[in-house]
């Protein structure tokens, strides 16, 4: 297929860990089918990683963000526009992802992801995702009144109406 980054041809450039990598001759990007990034990065989590995002930043140089304007790229398989996702929530590596077919990584992004994971970024990213999800949760709804209480309230309202109309 065509490279989502520059339009040049993607070619099978060999395999690592049983994953066939489709590389771009033009920009050096790579296409990985669904699940292949996980296979390539499995086992990179250290026994004792960074304990805070600040420590993680000291261990891992933040990737230089691309200077060009934000572009949404097309999946080389289905031509649908891919989502831009911050790998591991806090890595700063923005990958282009088609949920059905895979991810496109610009040149250097796989190395940046590996460095992030080797420093313990996965655990910190999971914690950041969990705390963000907790902040987004709506408050618990008020408990519903029991059926007996609803009937009593209806009976009381009926009594008031009866009194108004007929007394």
CNS distance restraints for C-alpha pairs under 8 A (distance, minus, plus):
assign (resid   1 and name CA) (resid   9 and name CA) 6.22 0.50 0.50
assign (resid   1 and name CA) (resid  10 and name CA) 5.75 0.50 0.50
assign (resid   1 and name CA) (resid  76 and name CA) 5.50 0.50 0.50
assign (resid   1 and name CA) (resid  77 and name CA) 6.93 0.50 0.50
assign (resid   2 and name CA) (resid   7 and name CA) 5.10 0.50 0.50
assign (resid   2 and name CA) (resid   8 and name CA) 5.65 0.50 0.50
assign (resid   2 and name CA) (resid   9 and name CA) 4.90 0.50 0.50
assign (resid   2 and name CA) (resid  10 and name CA) 5.82 0.50 0.50
assign (resid   2 and name CA) (resid  76 and name CA) 5.77 0.50 0.50
assign (resid   3 and name CA) (resid   7 and name CA) 4.50 0.50 0.50
assign (resid   3 and name CA) (resid   8 and name CA) 5.29 0.50 0.50
assign (resid   3 and name CA) (resid   9 and name CA) 5.82 0.50 0.50
assign (resid   3 and name CA) (resid  10 and name CA) 5.63 0.50 0.50
assign (resid   3 and name CA) (resid  24 and name CA) 6.21 0.50 0.50
assign (resid   3 and name CA) (resid  29 and name CA) 7.76 0.50 0.50
assign (resid   3 and name CA) (resid  76 and name CA) 6.65 0.50 0.50
assign (resid   4 and name CA) (resid  73 and name CA) 5.67 0.50 0.50
assign (resid   4 and name CA) (resid  74 and name CA) 5.82 0.50 0.50
assign (resid   4 and name CA) (resid  75 and name CA) 6.53 0.50 0.50
assign (resid   4 and name CA) (resid  76 and name CA) 6.27 0.50 0.50
assign (resid   4 and name CA) (resid 104 and name CA) 7.26 0.50 0.50
assign (resid   5 and name CA) (resid  27 and name CA) 7.04 0.50 0.50
assign (resid   5 and name CA) (resid  29 and name CA) 6.99 0.50 0.50
assign (resid   5 and name CA) (resid  73 and name CA) 7.16 0.50 0.50
assign (resid   5 and name CA) (resid 106 and name CA) 7.28 0.50 0.50
assign (resid   6 and name CA) (resid  26 and name CA) 6.78 0.50 0.50
assign (resid   6 and name CA) (resid  27 and name CA) 6.43 0.50 0.50
assign (resid   8 and name CA) (resid  24 and name CA) 6.53 0.50 0.50
assign (resid   8 and name CA) (resid  25 and name CA) 6.55 0.50 0.50
assign (resid   8 and name CA) (resid  26 and name CA) 5.60 0.50 0.50
assign (resid   8 and name CA) (resid  27 and name CA) 8.00 0.50 0.50
assign (resid   9 and name CA) (resid  24 and name CA) 6.05 0.50 0.50
assign (resid   9 and name CA) (resid  25 and name CA) 6.50 0.50 0.50
assign (resid   9 and name CA) (resid  26 and name CA) 7.65 0.50 0.50
assign (resid  10 and name CA) (resid  22 and name CA) 5.64 0.50 0.50
assign (resid  10 and name CA) (resid  23 and name CA) 5.28 0.50 0.50
assign (resid  10 and name CA) (resid  24 and name CA) 4.57 0.50 0.50
assign (resid  10 and name CA) (resid  25 and name CA) 6.73 0.50 0.50
assign (resid  10 and name CA) (resid  30 and name CA) 7.78 0.50 0.50
assign (resid  10 and name CA) (resid  31 and name CA) 7.83 0.50 0.50
assign (resid  11 and name CA) (resid  22 and name CA) 5.09 0.50 0.50
assign (resid  11 and name CA) (resid  23 and name CA) 5.47 0.50 0.50
assign (resid  11 and name CA) (resid  24 and name CA) 6.48 0.50 0.50
assign (resid  11 and name CA) (resid  25 and name CA) 7.62 0.50 0.50
assign (resid  12 and name CA) (resid  20 and name CA) 6.53 0.50 0.50
assign (resid  12 and name CA) (resid  21 and name CA) 5.74 0.50 0.50
assign (resid  12 and name CA) (resid  22 and name CA) 4.40 0.50 0.50
assign (resid  12 and name CA) (resid  23 and name CA) 6.31 0.50 0.50
assign (resid  13 and name CA) (resid  20 and name CA) 7.28 0.50 0.50
assign (resid  13 and name CA) (resid  21 and name CA) 5.73 0.50 0.50
assign (resid  13 and name CA) (resid  22 and name CA) 5.79 0.50 0.50
assign (resid  13 and name CA) (resid  23 and name CA) 5.84 0.50 0.50
assign (resid  14 and name CA) (resid  20 and name CA) 5.74 0.50 0.50
assign (resid  14 and name CA) (resid  21 and name CA) 5.99 0.50 0.50
assign (resid  14 and name CA) (resid  22 and name CA) 7.92 0.50 0.50
assign (resid  15 and name CA) (resid  19 and name CA) 5.07 0.50 0.50
assign (resid  15 and name CA) (resid  20 and name CA) 4.29 0.50 0.50
assign (resid  15 and name CA) (resid  21 and name CA) 5.93 0.50 0.50
assign (resid  16 and name CA) (resid  20 and name CA) 6.74 0.50 0.50
assign (resid  16 and name CA) (resid  21 and name CA) 7.64 0.50 0.50
assign (resid  16 and name CA) (resid  40 and name CA) 7.45 0.50 0.50
assign (resid  17 and name CA) (resid  39 and name CA) 7.31 0.50 0.50
assign (resid  17 and name CA) (resid  40 and name CA) 6.62 0.50 0.50
assign (resid  19 and name CA) (resid  36 and name CA) 6.14 0.50 0.50
assign (resid  19 and name CA) (resid  39 and name CA) 7.54 0.50 0.50
assign (resid  19 and name CA) (resid  40 and name CA) 7.42 0.50 0.50
assign (resid  20 and name CA) (resid  32 and name CA) 7.76 0.50 0.50
assign (resid  21 and name CA) (resid  30 and name CA) 6.76 0.50 0.50
assign (resid  21 and name CA) (resid  31 and name CA) 6.49 0.50 0.50
assign (resid  21 and name CA) (resid  32 and name CA) 6.06 0.50 0.50
assign (resid  22 and name CA) (resid  30 and name CA) 5.55 0.50 0.50
assign (resid  22 and name CA) (resid  31 and name CA) 5.09 0.50 0.50
assign (resid  22 and name CA) (resid  32 and name CA) 6.68 0.50 0.50
assign (resid  23 and name CA) (resid  28 and name CA) 6.50 0.50 0.50
assign (resid  23 and name CA) (resid  29 and name CA) 5.96 0.50 0.50
assign (resid  23 and name CA) (resid  30 and name CA) 4.34 0.50 0.50
assign (resid  23 and name CA) (resid  31 and name CA) 6.35 0.50 0.50
assign (resid  24 and name CA) (resid  28 and name CA) 5.06 0.50 0.50
assign (resid  24 and name CA) (resid  29 and name CA) 5.35 0.50 0.50
assign (resid  24 and name CA) (resid  30 and name CA) 5.99 0.50 0.50
assign (resid  27 and name CA) (resid 106 and name CA) 7.63 0.50 0.50
assign (resid  27 and name CA) (resid 107 and name CA) 6.93 0.50 0.50
assign (resid  28 and name CA) (resid 106 and name CA) 6.81 0.50 0.50
assign (resid  28 and name CA) (resid 107 and name CA) 4.95 0.50 0.50
assign (resid  29 and name CA) (resid 104 and name CA) 7.06 0.50 0.50
assign (resid  29 and name CA) (resid 105 and name CA) 5.51 0.50 0.50
assign (resid  29 and name CA) (resid 106 and name CA) 4.17 0.50 0.50
assign (resid  29 and name CA) (resid 107 and name CA) 4.58 0.50 0.50
assign (resid  29 and name CA) (resid 108 and name CA) 7.99 0.50 0.50
assign (resid  30 and name CA) (resid 104 and name CA) 5.72 0.50 0.50
assign (resid  30 and name CA) (resid 105 and name CA) 5.29 0.50 0.50
assign (resid  30 and name CA) (resid 106 and name CA) 6.49 0.50 0.50
assign (resid  30 and name CA) (resid 107 and name CA) 7.26 0.50 0.50
assign (resid  31 and name CA) (resid 102 and name CA) 7.20 0.50 0.50
assign (resid  31 and name CA) (resid 103 and name CA) 5.89 0.50 0.50
assign (resid  31 and name CA) (resid 104 and name CA) 4.57 0.50 0.50
assign (resid  31 and name CA) (resid 105 and name CA) 6.46 0.50 0.50
assign (resid  32 and name CA) (resid  36 and name CA) 5.68 0.50 0.50
assign (resid  32 and name CA) (resid  37 and name CA) 6.34 0.50 0.50
assign (resid  32 and name CA) (resid 102 and name CA) 5.54 0.50 0.50
assign (resid  32 and name CA) (resid 103 and name CA) 5.39 0.50 0.50
assign (resid  32 and name CA) (resid 104 and name CA) 6.42 0.50 0.50
assign (resid  33 and name CA) (resid  37 and name CA) 7.76 0.50 0.50
assign (resid  33 and name CA) (resid 101 and name CA) 5.63 0.50 0.50
assign (resid  33 and name CA) (resid 102 and name CA) 4.12 0.50 0.50
assign (resid  33 and name CA) (resid 103 and name CA) 6.51 0.50 0.50
assign (resid  34 and name CA) (resid  99 and name CA) 7.50 0.50 0.50
assign (resid  34 and name CA) (resid 100 and name CA) 6.95 0.50 0.50
assign (resid  34 and name CA) (resid 101 and name CA) 5.31 0.50 0.50
assign (resid  34 and name CA) (resid 102 and name CA) 4.04 0.50 0.50
assign (resid  34 and name CA) (resid 103 and name CA) 7.01 0.50 0.50
assign (resid  35 and name CA) (resid  39 and name CA) 6.46 0.50 0.50
assign (resid  35 and name CA) (resid 102 and name CA) 7.29 0.50 0.50
assign (resid  36 and name CA) (resid  40 and name CA) 6.21 0.50 0.50
assign (resid  36 and name CA) (resid 102 and name CA) 7.90 0.50 0.50
assign (resid  37 and name CA) (resid  41 and name CA) 6.15 0.50 0.50
assign (resid  37 and name CA) (resid 103 and name CA) 7.77 0.50 0.50
assign (resid  38 and name CA) (resid  42 and name CA) 5.82 0.50 0.50
assign (resid  41 and name CA) (resid 114 and name CA) 6.61 0.50 0.50
assign (resid  41 and name CA) (resid 117 and name CA) 7.76 0.50 0.50
assign (resid  44 and name CA) (resid 114 and name CA) 7.06 0.50 0.50
assign (resid  44 and name CA) (resid 117 and name CA) 5.81 0.50 0.50
assign (resid  44 and name CA) (resid 118 and name CA) 5.23 0.50 0.50
assign (resid  45 and name CA) (resid  49 and name CA) 7.48 0.50 0.50
assign (resid  45 and name CA) (resid 117 and name CA) 5.54 0.50 0.50
assign (resid  45 and name CA) (resid 118 and name CA) 5.33 0.50 0.50
assign (resid  45 and name CA) (resid 119 and name CA) 7.37 0.50 0.50
assign (resid  45 and name CA) (resid 120 and name CA) 5.73 0.50 0.50
assign (resid  45 and name CA) (resid 121 and name CA) 7.89 0.50 0.50
assign (resid  45 and name CA) (resid 122 and name CA) 7.12 0.50 0.50
assign (resid  46 and name CA) (resid 117 and name CA) 7.81 0.50 0.50
assign (resid  46 and name CA) (resid 118 and name CA) 5.77 0.50 0.50
assign (resid  46 and name CA) (resid 119 and name CA) 6.79 0.50 0.50
assign (resid  46 and name CA) (resid 120 and name CA) 5.91 0.50 0.50
assign (resid  48 and name CA) (resid 120 and name CA) 7.12 0.50 0.50
assign (resid  49 and name CA) (resid 118 and name CA) 7.53 0.50 0.50
assign (resid  49 and name CA) (resid 119 and name CA) 5.35 0.50 0.50
assign (resid  49 and name CA) (resid 120 and name CA) 3.87 0.50 0.50
assign (resid  49 and name CA) (resid 121 and name CA) 7.34 0.50 0.50
assign (resid  50 and name CA) (resid  55 and name CA) 5.62 0.50 0.50
assign (resid  50 and name CA) (resid  56 and name CA) 5.31 0.50 0.50
assign (resid  50 and name CA) (resid  59 and name CA) 7.94 0.50 0.50
assign (resid  50 and name CA) (resid 119 and name CA) 5.98 0.50 0.50
assign (resid  50 and name CA) (resid 120 and name CA) 5.31 0.50 0.50
assign (resid  50 and name CA) (resid 121 and name CA) 7.22 0.50 0.50
assign (resid  50 and name CA) (resid 124 and name CA) 7.89 0.50 0.50
assign (resid  51 and name CA) (resid  55 and name CA) 6.58 0.50 0.50
assign (resid  51 and name CA) (resid  56 and name CA) 7.51 0.50 0.50
assign (resid  51 and name CA) (resid 120 and name CA) 7.97 0.50 0.50
assign (resid  51 and name CA) (resid 124 and name CA) 7.47 0.50 0.50
assign (resid  52 and name CA) (resid  56 and name CA) 6.23 0.50 0.50
assign (resid  52 and name CA) (resid 124 and name CA) 6.98 0.50 0.50
assign (resid  53 and name CA) (resid  57 and name CA) 6.16 0.50 0.50
assign (resid  53 and name CA) (resid 124 and name CA) 6.95 0.50 0.50
assign (resid  54 and name CA) (resid  58 and name CA) 6.51 0.50 0.50
assign (resid  55 and name CA) (resid  59 and name CA) 6.39 0.50 0.50
assign (resid  56 and name CA) (resid  60 and name CA) 6.05 0.50 0.50
assign (resid  56 and name CA) (resid 116 and name CA) 7.77 0.50 0.50
assign (resid  56 and name CA) (resid 119 and name CA) 6.43 0.50 0.50
assign (resid  56 and name CA) (resid 120 and name CA) 7.37 0.50 0.50
assign (resid  56 and name CA) (resid 121 and name CA) 6.86 0.50 0.50
assign (resid  57 and name CA) (resid  61 and name CA) 6.42 0.50 0.50
assign (resid  57 and name CA) (resid  62 and name CA) 6.84 0.50 0.50
assign (resid  59 and name CA) (resid 119 and name CA) 6.47 0.50 0.50
assign (resid  60 and name CA) (resid 115 and name CA) 6.41 0.50 0.50
assign (resid  60 and name CA) (resid 116 and name CA) 6.23 0.50 0.50
assign (resid  60 and name CA) (resid 119 and name CA) 7.03 0.50 0.50
assign (resid  62 and name CA) (resid  91 and name CA) 7.62 0.50 0.50
assign (resid  62 and name CA) (resid  92 and name CA) 6.66 0.50 0.50
assign (resid  63 and name CA) (resid  92 and name CA) 6.59 0.50 0.50
assign (resid  63 and name CA) (resid  93 and name CA) 6.56 0.50 0.50
assign (resid  63 and name CA) (resid 109 and name CA) 7.87 0.50 0.50
assign (resid  63 and name CA) (resid 112 and name CA) 6.56 0.50 0.50
assign (resid  65 and name CA) (resid  92 and name CA) 7.95 0.50 0.50
assign (resid  65 and name CA) (resid  93 and name CA) 7.94 0.50 0.50
assign (resid  72 and name CA) (resid  81 and name CA) 6.30 0.50 0.50
assign (resid  72 and name CA) (resid  82 and name CA) 6.46 0.50 0.50
assign (resid  72 and name CA) (resid  83 and name CA) 7.25 0.50 0.50
assign (resid  72 and name CA) (resid  84 and name CA) 7.32 0.50 0.50
assign (resid  72 and name CA) (resid  96 and name CA) 7.96 0.50 0.50
assign (resid  73 and name CA) (resid  81 and name CA) 5.62 0.50 0.50
assign (resid  73 and name CA) (resid  82 and name CA) 5.75 0.50 0.50
assign (resid  73 and name CA) (resid  96 and name CA) 7.18 0.50 0.50
assign (resid  74 and name CA) (resid  78 and name CA) 7.89 0.50 0.50
assign (resid  74 and name CA) (resid  79 and name CA) 4.96 0.50 0.50
assign (resid  74 and name CA) (resid  80 and name CA) 5.36 0.50 0.50
assign (resid  74 and name CA) (resid  81 and name CA) 4.40 0.50 0.50
assign (resid  74 and name CA) (resid  82 and name CA) 5.65 0.50 0.50
assign (resid  75 and name CA) (resid  79 and name CA) 4.76 0.50 0.50
assign (resid  75 and name CA) (resid  80 and name CA) 5.56 0.50 0.50
assign (resid  75 and name CA) (resid  81 and name CA) 6.23 0.50 0.50
assign (resid  75 and name CA) (resid  82 and name CA) 5.95 0.50 0.50
assign (resid  75 and name CA) (resid  97 and name CA) 7.84 0.50 0.50
assign (resid  75 and name CA) (resid  98 and name CA) 6.17 0.50 0.50
assign (resid  75 and name CA) (resid 101 and name CA) 7.62 0.50 0.50
assign (resid  77 and name CA) (resid 101 and name CA) 6.89 0.50 0.50
assign (resid  78 and name CA) (resid 101 and name CA) 7.97 0.50 0.50
assign (resid  80 and name CA) (resid  98 and name CA) 7.69 0.50 0.50
assign (resid  81 and name CA) (resid  98 and name CA) 7.61 0.50 0.50
assign (resid  82 and name CA) (resid  96 and name CA) 5.77 0.50 0.50
assign (resid  82 and name CA) (resid  97 and name CA) 5.12 0.50 0.50
assign (resid  82 and name CA) (resid  98 and name CA) 4.88 0.50 0.50
assign (resid  82 and name CA) (resid  99 and name CA) 7.97 0.50 0.50
assign (resid  83 and name CA) (resid  96 and name CA) 5.62 0.50 0.50
assign (resid  83 and name CA) (resid  97 and name CA) 5.14 0.50 0.50
assign (resid  83 and name CA) (resid  98 and name CA) 6.47 0.50 0.50
assign (resid  84 and name CA) (resid  94 and name CA) 6.11 0.50 0.50
assign (resid  84 and name CA) (resid  95 and name CA) 5.69 0.50 0.50
assign (resid  84 and name CA) (resid  96 and name CA) 4.70 0.50 0.50
assign (resid  84 and name CA) (resid  97 and name CA) 6.29 0.50 0.50
assign (resid  85 and name CA) (resid  89 and name CA) 7.92 0.50 0.50
assign (resid  85 and name CA) (resid  94 and name CA) 5.31 0.50 0.50
assign (resid  85 and name CA) (resid  95 and name CA) 5.34 0.50 0.50
assign (resid  85 and name CA) (resid  96 and name CA) 6.40 0.50 0.50
assign (resid  85 and name CA) (resid  97 and name CA) 7.00 0.50 0.50
assign (resid  86 and name CA) (resid  90 and name CA) 6.59 0.50 0.50
assign (resid  86 and name CA) (resid  91 and name CA) 6.47 0.50 0.50
assign (resid  86 and name CA) (resid  92 and name CA) 5.81 0.50 0.50
assign (resid  86 and name CA) (resid  93 and name CA) 5.56 0.50 0.50
assign (resid  86 and name CA) (resid  94 and name CA) 4.51 0.50 0.50
assign (resid  86 and name CA) (resid  95 and name CA) 6.39 0.50 0.50
assign (resid  87 and name CA) (resid  91 and name CA) 5.76 0.50 0.50
assign (resid  87 and name CA) (resid  92 and name CA) 6.97 0.50 0.50
assign (resid  87 and name CA) (resid  93 and name CA) 5.59 0.50 0.50
assign (resid  87 and name CA) (resid  94 and name CA) 6.11 0.50 0.50
assign (resid  87 and name CA) (resid  95 and name CA) 6.44 0.50 0.50
assign (resid  87 and name CA) (resid 113 and name CA) 7.46 0.50 0.50
assign (resid  88 and name CA) (resid 121 and name CA) 7.16 0.50 0.50
assign (resid  88 and name CA) (resid 122 and name CA) 5.96 0.50 0.50
assign (resid  88 and name CA) (resid 125 and name CA) 5.16 0.50 0.50
assign (resid  88 and name CA) (resid 126 and name CA) 7.20 0.50 0.50
assign (resid  89 and name CA) (resid 125 and name CA) 5.17 0.50 0.50
assign (resid  89 and name CA) (resid 126 and name CA) 7.47 0.50 0.50
assign (resid  89 and name CA) (resid 128 and name CA) 7.11 0.50 0.50
assign (resid  89 and name CA) (resid 129 and name CA) 6.61 0.50 0.50
assign (resid  90 and name CA) (resid 121 and name CA) 7.80 0.50 0.50
assign (resid  90 and name CA) (resid 124 and name CA) 7.97 0.50 0.50
assign (resid  90 and name CA) (resid 125 and name CA) 5.62 0.50 0.50
assign (resid  90 and name CA) (resid 128 and name CA) 7.63 0.50 0.50
assign (resid  91 and name CA) (resid 113 and name CA) 7.31 0.50 0.50
assign (resid  91 and name CA) (resid 116 and name CA) 6.39 0.50 0.50
assign (resid  91 and name CA) (resid 121 and name CA) 7.15 0.50 0.50
assign (resid  91 and name CA) (resid 125 and name CA) 7.71 0.50 0.50
assign (resid  93 and name CA) (resid 109 and name CA) 6.50 0.50 0.50
assign (resid  93 and name CA) (resid 112 and name CA) 7.08 0.50 0.50
assign (resid  93 and name CA) (resid 113 and name CA) 6.87 0.50 0.50
assign (resid  95 and name CA) (resid 103 and name CA) 6.70 0.50 0.50
assign (resid  95 and name CA) (resid 104 and name CA) 6.30 0.50 0.50
assign (resid  95 and name CA) (resid 105 and name CA) 5.74 0.50 0.50
assign (resid  95 and name CA) (resid 106 and name CA) 7.82 0.50 0.50
assign (resid  95 and name CA) (resid 109 and name CA) 7.99 0.50 0.50
assign (resid  96 and name CA) (resid 103 and name CA) 5.57 0.50 0.50
assign (resid  96 and name CA) (resid 104 and name CA) 5.22 0.50 0.50
assign (resid  96 and name CA) (resid 105 and name CA) 6.82 0.50 0.50
assign (resid  97 and name CA) (resid 102 and name CA) 5.90 0.50 0.50
assign (resid  97 and name CA) (resid 103 and name CA) 4.34 0.50 0.50
assign (resid  97 and name CA) (resid 104 and name CA) 6.44 0.50 0.50
assign (resid  98 and name CA) (resid 102 and name CA) 5.25 0.50 0.50
assign (resid  98 and name CA) (resid 103 and name CA) 6.12 0.50 0.50
assign (resid 105 and name CA) (resid 109 and name CA) 5.73 0.50 0.50
assign (resid 105 and name CA) (resid 110 and name CA) 6.67 0.50 0.50
assign (resid 106 and name CA) (resid 110 and name CA) 7.97 0.50 0.50
assign (resid 108 and name CA) (resid 112 and name CA) 6.33 0.50 0.50
assign (resid 109 and name CA) (resid 113 and name CA) 6.10 0.50 0.50
assign (resid 110 and name CA) (resid 114 and name CA) 6.18 0.50 0.50
assign (resid 111 and name CA) (resid 115 and name CA) 6.20 0.50 0.50
assign (resid 112 and name CA) (resid 116 and name CA) 6.17 0.50 0.50
assign (resid 113 and name CA) (resid 117 and name CA) 6.23 0.50 0.50
assign (resid 114 and name CA) (resid 118 and name CA) 6.07 0.50 0.50
assign (resid 115 and name CA) (resid 119 and name CA) 6.27 0.50 0.50
assign (resid 116 and name CA) (resid 120 and name CA) 6.72 0.50 0.50
assign (resid 116 and name CA) (resid 121 and name CA) 5.20 0.50 0.50
assign (resid 116 and name CA) (resid 122 and name CA) 7.70 0.50 0.50
assign (resid 117 and name CA) (resid 121 and name CA) 4.85 0.50 0.50
assign (resid 117 and name CA) (resid 122 and name CA) 5.72 0.50 0.50
assign (resid 120 and name CA) (resid 124 and name CA) 6.93 0.50 0.50
assign (resid 121 and name CA) (resid 125 and name CA) 5.88 0.50 0.50
assign (resid 122 and name CA) (resid 126 and name CA) 6.08 0.50 0.50
assign (resid 123 and name CA) (resid 127 and name CA) 6.23 0.50 0.50
assign (resid 124 and name CA) (resid 128 and name CA) 6.18 0.50 0.50
assign (resid 125 and name CA) (resid 129 and name CA) 6.13 0.50 0.50
assign (resid 126 and name CA) (resid 130 and name CA) 6.19 0.50 0.50
assign (resid 127 and name CA) (resid 131 and name CA) 6.22 0.50 0.50
assign (resid 128 and name CA) (resid 132 and name CA) 6.12 0.50 0.50
assign (resid 129 and name CA) (resid 133 and name CA) 6.11 0.50 0.50
assign (resid 130 and name CA) (resid 134 and name CA) 6.19 0.50 0.50
assign (resid 131 and name CA) (resid 135 and name CA) 6.27 0.50 0.50
assign (resid 132 and name CA) (resid 136 and name CA) 6.33 0.50 0.50
assign (resid 133 and name CA) (resid 137 and name CA) 6.37 0.50 0.50
assign (resid 145 and name CA) (resid 149 and name CA) 6.19 0.50 0.50
assign (resid 145 and name CA) (resid 150 and name CA) 6.54 0.50 0.50
assign (resid 146 and name CA) (resid 150 and name CA) 6.43 0.50 0.50
assign (resid 147 and name CA) (resid 151 and name CA) 6.21 0.50 0.50
assign (resid 148 and name CA) (resid 152 and name CA) 6.19 0.50 0.50
assign (resid 149 and name CA) (resid 153 and name CA) 6.13 0.50 0.50
assign (resid 150 and name CA) (resid 154 and name CA) 6.17 0.50 0.50
assign (resid 151 and name CA) (resid 155 and name CA) 6.03 0.50 0.50
assign (resid 152 and name CA) (resid 156 and name CA) 6.14 0.50 0.50
assign (resid 153 and name CA) (resid 157 and name CA) 6.17 0.50 0.50
assign (resid 154 and name CA) (resid 158 and name CA) 6.05 0.50 0.50
assign (resid 155 and name CA) (resid 159 and name CA) 6.19 0.50 0.50
assign (resid 156 and name CA) (resid 160 and name CA) 6.39 0.50 0.50
assign (resid 157 and name CA) (resid 161 and name CA) 6.34 0.50 0.50
assign (resid 158 and name CA) (resid 162 and name CA) 6.07 0.50 0.50
assign (resid 159 and name CA) (resid 163 and name CA) 6.11 0.50 0.50
assign (resid 160 and name CA) (resid 164 and name CA) 6.23 0.50 0.50
assign (resid 161 and name CA) (resid 165 and name CA) 6.18 0.50 0.50
assign (resid 162 and name CA) (resid 166 and name CA) 5.82 0.50 0.50
assign (resid 162 and name CA) (resid 167 and name CA) 7.62 0.50 0.50
assign (resid 163 and name CA) (resid 167 and name CA) 5.23 0.50 0.50
